[in-house]
């Protein structure tokens, strides 16, 4: 009987420790915090507010291109896809270092998206900006 209680206590302790380790993972908190701003930013793009999506992007994003260049790029690439029919989160990955980017906190989201003209995978990189706010730092459709 005592062996069973000790074993049960040990298993419970291991399970609770694993749950606490998962809860303490900064990547989980970052993914959760970054998702809403990413979805709000995608809504701007979905509605054709390309210039406004640049306004809402991160400082890194804005330093990489002008508002006019971004707007023209989306008009050429995104507009022909047509209206968004469906978008589903396929995955998210937390990182503190990315190639050709300064050290910081990043979450790379991938969405399976279906548009009027075709389907594709959207990759949206969010970063915790200098002011502590999560903003989009990169966007790619394939």
DOPAKOL-100948 format. One record per residue (C-alpha): residue number from 1; residue in one letter; x, y, z negated. Coordinates in Angstrom, 2 decimals, m for minus. Layout:
- pos, code, px, py, pz
- NUM, A, X, Y, Z;
...
***
This chain:
- pos, code, px, py, pz
- 1, X, 0.00, 0.00, 0.00;
- 2, X, 2.77, 2.45, m0.96;
- 3, X, 4.63, 1.58, 2.27;
- 4, X, 1.53, 2.48, 4.28;
- 5, X, 1.18, 5.83, 2.52;
- 6, X, 4.88, 6.63, 3.03;
- 7, X, 4.66, 5.63, 6.71;
- 8, X, 1.50, 7.70, 7.21;
- 9, X, 3.14, 10.70, 5.52;
- 10, X, 6.23, 10.32, 7.69;
- 11, X, 4.18, 10.13, 10.90;
- 12, X, 2.10, 13.13, 9.83;
- 13, X, 5.27, 15.11, 9.08;
- 14, X, 6.75, 14.29, 12.49;
- 15, X, 3.53, 15.24, 14.29;
- 16, X, 3.23, 18.52, 12.37;
- 17, X, 6.90, 19.37, 13.02;
- 18, X, 6.45, 18.73, 16.74;
- 19, X, 3.32, 20.89, 16.81;
- 20, X, 5.11, 23.69, 14.97;
- 21, X, 8.02, 23.51, 17.41;
- 22, X, 5.62, 23.82, 20.35;
- 23, X, 3.78, 26.70, 18.72;
- 24, X, 7.07, 28.50, 18.07;
- 25, X, 8.20, 28.19, 21.72;
- 26, X, 8.62, 31.77, 22.99;
- 27, X, 7.87, 30.53, 26.51;
- 28, X, 4.31, 29.61, 25.56;
- 29, X, 3.65, 33.03, 24.07;
- 30, X, 5.21, 34.72, 27.10;
- 31, X, 3.11, 32.69, 29.54;
- 32, X, m0.02, 33.61, 27.67;
- 33, X, 0.88, 37.31, 27.38;
- 34, X, 1.93, 37.63, 31.03;
- 35, X, m1.01, 35.86, 32.63;
- 36, X, m3.65, 38.57, 32.18;
- 37, X, m1.50, 41.38, 33.66;
- 38, X, m0.57, 39.09, 36.56;
- 39, X, m4.22, 38.30, 37.27;
- 40, X, m5.13, 42.01, 37.08;
- 41, X, m2.31, 42.79, 39.51;
- 42, X, m3.47, 40.05, 41.89;
- 43, X, m6.98, 41.51, 41.76;
- 44, X, m5.54, 44.78, 43.10;
- 45, X, m3.88, 42.90, 45.96;
- 46, X, m7.03, 40.84, 46.62;
- 47, X, m9.11, 44.00, 46.94;
- 48, X, m6.65, 45.57, 49.39;
- 49, X, m5.36, 48.14, 46.90;
- 50, X, m1.78, 47.54, 47.97;
- 51, X, m0.41, 50.94, 46.99;
- 52, X, m2.02, 50.64, 43.56;
- 53, X, m0.41, 47.21, 43.12;
- 54, X, 2.98, 48.92, 43.57;
- 55, X, 1.98, 51.50, 40.94;
- 56, X, 1.18, 48.68, 38.49;
- 57, X, 4.39, 46.73, 39.19;
- 58, X, 7.54, 46.56, 37.06;
- 59, X, 10.39, 49.03, 37.15;
- 60, X, 12.55, 46.36, 38.82;
- 61, X, 9.95, 45.89, 41.56;
- 62, X, 9.69, 49.65, 42.16;
- 63, X, 13.47, 50.00, 42.31;
- 64, X, 13.62, 47.33, 45.03;
- 65, X, 11.27, 49.07, 47.50;
- 66, X, 9.20, 52.16, 48.02;
- 67, X, 5.44, 52.28, 47.71;
- 68, X, 5.11, 52.79, 51.49;
- 69, X, 7.34, 49.81, 52.33;
- 70, X, 5.36, 47.57, 49.94;
- 71, X, 2.01, 48.72, 51.34;
- 72, X, 3.15, 48.10, 54.92;
- 73, X, 4.52, 44.65, 54.04;
- 74, X, 1.24, 43.54, 52.47;
- 75, X, m0.80, 44.95, 55.34;
- 76, X, 1.30, 42.83, 57.69;
- 77, X, 1.42, 39.63, 55.60;
- 78, X, m1.58, 39.52, 53.28;
- 79, X, m4.35, 41.26, 55.21;
- 80, X, m4.40, 38.66, 58.04;
- 81, X, m5.13, 35.91, 55.52;
- 82, X, m8.58, 37.34, 54.90;
- 83, X, m10.58, 37.36, 51.71;
- 84, X, m9.53, 35.20, 48.79;
- 85, X, m11.91, 32.28, 48.33;
- 86, X, m10.21, 30.52, 45.41;
- 87, X, m7.06, 30.71, 43.29;
- 88, X, m5.99, 28.10, 40.76;
- 89, X, m2.97, 28.17, 38.50;
- 90, X, m0.61, 25.35, 39.50;
- 91, X, 2.06, 26.05, 36.90;
- 92, X, 4.10, 28.59, 34.97;
- 93, X, 7.74, 28.58, 33.95;
- 94, X, 9.45, 30.79, 31.38;
- 95, X, 13.00, 32.01, 32.00;
- 96, X, 15.46, 34.48, 30.51;
- 97, X, 17.72, 34.56, 33.55;
- 98, X, 16.92, 34.58, 37.27;
- 99, X, 19.24, 34.90, 40.27;
- 100, X, 19.92, 38.52, 41.25;
- 101, X, 17.89, 39.86, 38.32;
- 102, X, 18.95, 41.37, 35.01;
- 103, X, 18.73, 39.27, 31.86;
- 104, X, 15.30, 39.52, 30.31;
- 105, X, 12.05, 37.63, 29.88;
- 106, X, 10.33, 36.30, 32.97;
- 107, X, 7.40, 34.02, 33.74;
- 108, X, 7.12, 32.53, 37.21;
- 109, X, 3.52, 31.65, 38.03;
- 110, X, 2.47, 29.51, 40.98;
- 111, X, m1.09, 29.59, 42.24;
- 112, X, m2.77, 27.46, 44.89;
- 113, X, m4.78, 29.97, 46.88;
- 114, X, m7.38, 29.55, 49.59;
- 115, X, m8.11, 32.50, 51.86;
- 116, X, m10.61, 32.89, 54.67;
- 117, X, m7.90, 32.15, 57.28;
- 118, X, m5.78, 29.52, 55.50;
- 119, X, m4.43, 28.16, 52.22;
- 120, X, m1.09, 28.82, 50.61;
- 121, X, 0.95, 28.94, 47.45;
- 122, X, 1.46, 32.28, 45.75;
- 123, X, 4.48, 32.73, 43.51;
- 124, X, 4.21, 35.69, 41.17;
- 125, X, 7.08, 36.59, 38.88;
- 126, X, 6.21, 38.63, 35.81;
- 127, X, 8.79, 40.35, 33.65;
- 128, X, 8.65, 41.99, 30.28;
- 129, X, 9.48, 45.53, 31.33;
- 130, X, 11.67, 48.00, 29.45;
- 131, X, 8.65, 49.26, 27.49;
- 132, X, 7.68, 45.73, 26.37;
- 133, X, 4.74, 45.43, 28.78;
- 134, X, 4.43, 42.45, 31.13;
- 135, X, 4.33, 43.52, 34.79;
- 136, X, 4.79, 41.88, 38.18;
- 137, X, 8.39, 41.87, 39.41;
- 138, X, 7.96, 39.66, 42.48;
- 139, X, 5.36, 38.22, 44.83;
- 140, X, 5.72, 35.63, 47.56;
- 141, X, 3.22, 33.65, 49.67;
- 142, X, 4.05, 30.51, 51.59;
***
